[in-house]
């Protein structure tokens, strides 16, 4: 019987008579000989093979060659080991060791779910991971700083899920799920229903599938998207429907071979900064410089220790003004590593861009052998009467040391531009490279400039490095011998565009950033490539690398279609389409296709650069096949299609609603970030004259118009002028400096406590860091270096870390001659406090950046809370808002390009002791800027709103047209307050104050767009204007364009209050693109134009005043809600007629007429902006049979 086989196996004394290896070989031999059939039993098989137990007998024989050795002793021993669980243990252990050490554990077979009756069979594998992580930090000692929490804790839950499911549900539904939430490109789901051939529903697919429609001449669609598709069919009727939500805008690019065509615009102010320097000081008689004689040093304003080897303390001076000196910590630079020098041109090119605060000094021997250090002026090349000091080539913050007649601060060359691409194909003179200088309206002007800027005559190009250089800088419009002060200022103003077209060789192809995942279709010479097999794509950067570049020939055509999401986000366009065809007979069929693609309509009025659009495409076609006309086999077909594009589903688009025009840098009002400063009088502050702390106060207490009841931090100053009549504190904005050159006001919100309070002054710029006039301190650093006259600091061992024993504050101790007590500042606040405000490890004195506003210069702020009364004394109680309007001319912007600190100074007024509270200290800028007049008249800009400016009435409360415009754009203010649970709603406008304006005044305000905007997609341009008082003889104007090419609307200021002005944009050529402006409103408007201007490329807006009489005019206007209305729906059409004829055995001929107008577009084709008409015909002769 088979059951005896088991007993035979159990009776083997394998562990006793065989080694481990022999035991394994023996078992394998038994398996091969099929002697132990039970070892091969599969699950579900019967042990008896259909026989009942005991239903028969079978002789048991043992092959003598099998290695089996039966004995009674072995039987007893084996039975004992089985009972004790030791049988086969050695074999199992060795097998496990072999599996672990030599091979991977086998993958378990996928779980199966099977219902044979219904035809369902699914394979499901996956896992769900949930991890918990808790981290906490608790300080052992209480902190006094309110700028960070006393303790931190974080409880983090991480989840991961991977699921894979394949199979069928029933006989007709296929399921495929490959989902991994840890990988963005592995989240595929598809469910497909496949009907029988005789069913109406042939196919229904859902998930990540191929969405396609049967193609016609003009309308087709084929993309891999997440959506749904259905195919239905009857005897004569066929229908296909698709629906999806696309994730971006479809674009196409084509490359030929291994070069790519590129065009770009570079504005004239985008020259390469702080890399190229002229060390001839404008005197070519020094050339050529003797090779290898140069010594160039760099001070990076770091706190590196002077060791006399790597870092040296040196003093340099200016070549033109030898009394202007600079002492710093300099490092000798290495030629070829840190810089390269052209000895023939005297040009030094640094290998990295220098920082604003870097200082460069140099010396060399010129052509005549004279040392630059001993030249006494830029004109002196042979003299020996110089100071012997190295000369300044780049100054601190790029401004002069003491006077603007110095030479060192003007050594930078600003005529080099980067194309942004290397290995550019050299100009062959046949049009493969072009460079043109254009104005902001894209009109070529390079040849007409003085000096001319024309390639290749006056512009040099380095094709290998992708850099071009103007032989002369752009010149001033008033003095061609001087560089343009606006283009080359610290905050330059662009006037021109450099347009470049070129080809470059590439290894990696570039599309654009923010490509939608798996949206690309790439074909090389018509063959579709497979991702990760034949190419790699980085969706974030838009780079594509081909794995087999040798397959791309010089003339290969690479077609790439992809979707791109705006700003890396998702546009979420909805796509719906369908195709219906009907066979009237075997020879006649009719068909129609419809596609709709559109963005989700925005809940708020969009910006003109971010419109939600829609596209509707539909067509009808007819086909006649295999007709017999007069013995001719004939096929005829025709198709007509139309597209409609709505550029703006929201009806309105904002150009500038003034809500985001305010740009500000504010001082932190946490008291830990303020410290004592030297006074404007250069005397140290008395430590007992002022104490300060900070406190959180409800916003509504500071400003009753506040929209919420949130709290904000205020700085509380307690002053005592009985010990000193002047006291100062300072806050560091930045160690390297902030650009304030475009600021137009300084603002303070301050609470006084007396009608005779202190006078106030604000200083912006580097202040004297030796605040107590003690000359610093001596530091013995942990690295063994001793530093003398270092800024006082808590970090006394110079290791950059604050230990508990060091957090005691730095010692403020003025010389004993002042009679001041000592004090410590910054104790127990958990941060390193120091006199070193700009973190360069040295005590710096006050420089020429910025300026003073207040009693020091006898300038006064406007008190918005007191009818704009001008004052610099805090003569009130309660909260007041002070504003100081400022206009920084382009010739002074270098002083404001690197503001590092703000110093607040109080001086005794009438009250000796008291307390002030400060809720805001800010330097405020604007997206609009002022172009000052060189003759007469001034303009001042302010962004005003009903929260911060109590005298401004928001347009939603103004009534009439202003309120109607607000409601159209944003819905009613009451509805917004209710939805957002706000006490008040902020609304902001641009305030333009003008004074002394006469007919010759040329000042204006302007806003430049970072990229030219298109306003041609709407029929109307509208804006609100408020005039505070009738000003006869004076007009306000608004221009779109630049000074020489523009459309202009002029409005007489003969009214008061808000008015809505409407400008009609009219199409004269029938191409759905407006060509001219006209008055479309109810009020008087004069329209004018100058030069060549396109509404599709608006570079900037200009607003200003123009006076018709001889009087001087003063006043104030508000500009608000510049927007577009009435979108222009663009309609395009296409048509086709085709005929094919055949005379059997003799010839075939036919023709086709195809026309597509310039506005026709589909979701997968780009608009061409030109009509396309084709007429084709063919004739084919068959070979006669007798040949």
Helices and strands as residue ranges (DSSP letters): H 3-10, H 14-17, H 20-33, G 37-40, G 64-66, H 72-83, H 89-102, E 111-115, E 120-138, E 151-169, E 173-180, E 187-194, E 201-213, E 221-233, E 237-246, E 249-256, E 259-267, E 276-278, G 284-286, E 295-299, E 311-317, E 325-332, E 339-342, E 347-350, E 359-363, G 372-374, E 391-394, G 396-398, G 408-410, E 416-418, E 434-439, G 446-448, E 459-462, E 467-470, E 496-505, E 508-510, E 521-524, E 527-528, E 535-538, E 543-546, G 549-551, E 557-564, G 566-568, E 573-583, E 588-598, E 606-607, E 614-629, E 632-646, E 652-656, E 662-666, G 671-673, E 674-676, E 690-698, H 699-702, E 711-720, E 726-732, E 743-754, E 759-764, E 777-780, E 786-790, E 808-812, G 816-818, E 823-827, E 851-854, E 861-863, G 864-866, E 869-871, E 876-885, G 890-895, E 901-907, E 913-926, E 929-931, E 938-945, H 955-958, H 960-970, H 973-980, E 988-997, E 1004-1013, E 1018-1027, E 1034-1041, E 1046-1052, E 1057-1066, E 1076-1079, E 1086-1090, E 1098-1107, E 1113-1127, E 1130-1143, E 1147-1156, E 1172-1181
